[in-house]
Amino acid sequence: MILYRFMSREELRRLKAGQTLINESKHKGFRTESRGFCFTPDEPAQAIHWLSGNIDTDVCVKMEVQDGAFRKTRAWYRDPEKDLPDGLPTNADDVAGMWRTEYCTTRYSLRQVEILDVSTEYAHIPGIKETQALMRALGYRRNQA
């Protein structure tokens, strides 16, 4: 199965060095079944539209993954075709969204994936670090459920 992961240069360096990467994040506060590292089956040119702001955009890695190696999940993402025309919403519930299939795991290494291609094509698009900094500067707060 072919999957894509947008990631930092540091994550890619560690992966290529043969390390087992570990992330047990539960993505608390989001509408998702995913945990840890998330991978998309969608083509990066399309996926970047709903993933931008939620991911590191330094590199996009195309990988061959053994079927069943990762857990198939789904997550709620902003729907870029229904974005509000008046800028940032004041409430996270005002954001039009859609469910997307993704695959996740809390740990992975070159034992589970084969790197097929690495692209920096999306590095100019603001990633999660820039989005978090902007939201803090604007005083934006997510609803706590």
C-alpha positions as CSV (number, residue, x, y, z in Angstrom):
1,M,0.0,0.0,0.0
2,I,1.3,3.5,-0.8
3,L,1.0,6.1,1.9
4,Y,2.3,9.6,2.3
5,R,3.5,11.4,5.4
6,F,4.3,15.1,5.8
7,M,7.1,15.4,8.4
8,S,9.9,17.5,9.7
9,R,13.4,17.2,8.4
10,E,14.4,15.8,11.8
11,E,11.9,13.0,11.6
12,L,13.1,12.1,8.2
13,R,16.7,12.1,9.4
14,R,15.9,9.8,12.3
15,L,13.9,7.5,10.0
16,K,16.7,7.2,7.5
17,A,19.2,6.6,10.3
18,G,17.2,3.5,11.2
19,Q,15.7,4.6,14.4
20,T,12.3,3.4,15.6
21,L,10.2,6.6,15.9
22,I,7.7,6.7,18.8
23,N,4.7,9.0,19.2
24,E,1.8,8.1,21.5
25,S,-0.2,11.3,21.1
26,K,-3.9,10.9,21.4
27,H,-4.7,14.1,19.5
28,K,-6.9,15.2,22.4
29,G,-9.6,17.7,21.6
30,F,-9.9,16.7,17.9
31,R,-12.5,14.6,16.2
32,T,-10.3,11.6,15.4
33,E,-9.8,8.0,16.0
34,S,-6.1,8.3,15.2
35,R,-3.2,8.0,17.6
36,G,0.5,8.7,17.1
37,F,1.9,9.2,13.6
38,C,-0.7,9.7,10.8
39,F,-0.3,8.8,7.1
40,T,-2.6,9.7,4.3
41,P,-3.5,7.5,1.3
42,D,-4.5,10.7,-0.6
43,E,-2.2,12.3,-3.2
44,P,-0.2,15.0,-1.5
45,A,-1.3,17.7,-4.0
46,Q,-4.8,17.2,-2.8
47,A,-4.2,16.3,0.9
48,I,-2.1,19.4,1.6
49,H,-5.3,21.5,1.2
50,W,-6.9,20.0,4.4
51,L,-3.7,19.0,6.2
52,S,-1.9,22.3,6.0
53,G,-1.7,23.9,9.4
54,N,-2.0,20.5,11.1
55,I,1.3,18.9,9.9
56,D,5.0,19.7,9.5
57,T,5.5,20.6,5.8
58,D,9.3,20.4,5.6
59,V,9.1,17.2,3.5
60,C,6.5,14.8,2.1
61,V,7.6,11.2,2.0
62,K,6.0,8.6,-0.2
63,M,6.2,5.1,1.3
64,E,5.4,1.6,0.6
65,V,3.8,0.1,3.7
66,Q,2.9,-3.5,4.3
67,D,-0.9,-4.0,4.4
68,G,-2.1,-4.2,8.0
69,A,1.1,-2.6,9.4
70,F,-0.8,0.5,10.4
71,R,-4.3,1.0,11.8
72,K,-6.9,2.4,9.4
73,T,-8.7,5.3,11.1
74,R,-10.5,8.5,10.2
75,A,-10.2,12.1,11.2
76,W,-12.2,15.3,10.8
77,Y,-10.4,17.9,8.8
78,R,-11.3,21.4,7.6
79,D,-13.0,21.3,4.2
80,P,-11.0,23.7,2.0
81,E,-13.9,23.9,-0.5
82,K,-16.2,25.3,2.2
83,D,-13.8,27.7,3.9
84,L,-15.4,30.8,5.4
85,P,-14.9,33.8,3.2
86,D,-14.5,36.2,6.1
87,G,-11.2,34.9,7.5
88,L,-10.6,33.0,10.7
89,P,-13.7,31.6,12.5
90,T,-14.2,32.6,16.1
91,N,-15.2,29.1,17.1
92,A,-13.8,25.8,16.0
93,D,-17.3,24.5,15.5
94,D,-17.8,27.1,12.8
95,V,-15.3,25.4,10.6
96,A,-16.8,23.3,7.8
97,G,-15.2,19.9,7.8
98,M,-15.1,16.4,6.3
99,W,-14.0,13.0,7.4
100,R,-10.8,11.6,5.8
101,T,-9.3,8.1,6.0
102,E,-5.8,7.9,7.4
103,Y,-3.5,5.3,8.8
104,C,-1.8,5.6,12.1
105,T,0.7,3.9,14.4
106,T,2.5,4.8,17.6
107,R,5.8,3.6,16.4
108,Y,7.4,2.9,13.0
109,S,10.8,2.4,11.4
110,L,12.3,1.2,8.1
111,R,11.2,-2.3,9.1
112,Q,7.6,-1.3,8.3
113,V,8.1,1.2,5.5
114,E,10.1,1.6,2.4
115,I,10.9,5.2,1.3
116,L,10.0,5.6,-2.3
117,D,10.3,9.3,-2.7
118,V,11.0,12.5,-0.7
119,S,9.7,15.9,-1.8
120,T,10.2,19.4,-0.5
121,E,7.5,20.7,-2.8
122,Y,5.2,21.8,0.1
123,A,7.9,23.3,2.4
124,H,6.7,26.8,1.5
125,I,3.2,26.1,2.9
126,P,2.7,27.1,6.6
127,G,2.8,24.0,8.8
128,I,1.7,23.3,12.3
129,K,4.5,25.3,14.0
130,E,3.5,28.4,12.1
131,T,-0.2,27.9,12.6
132,Q,0.2,27.4,16.4
133,A,2.3,30.5,16.7
134,L,-0.3,32.5,14.7
135,M,-3.1,31.2,16.8
136,R,-1.3,32.0,20.1
137,A,-0.6,35.5,18.8
138,L,-4.3,36.0,17.9
139,G,-5.4,34.7,21.2
140,Y,-7.4,31.9,19.5
141,R,-8.7,29.2,21.9
142,R,-10.2,25.9,20.9
143,N,-13.5,24.9,22.6
144,Q,-12.9,22.5,25.4
145,A,-15.4,19.6,25.3
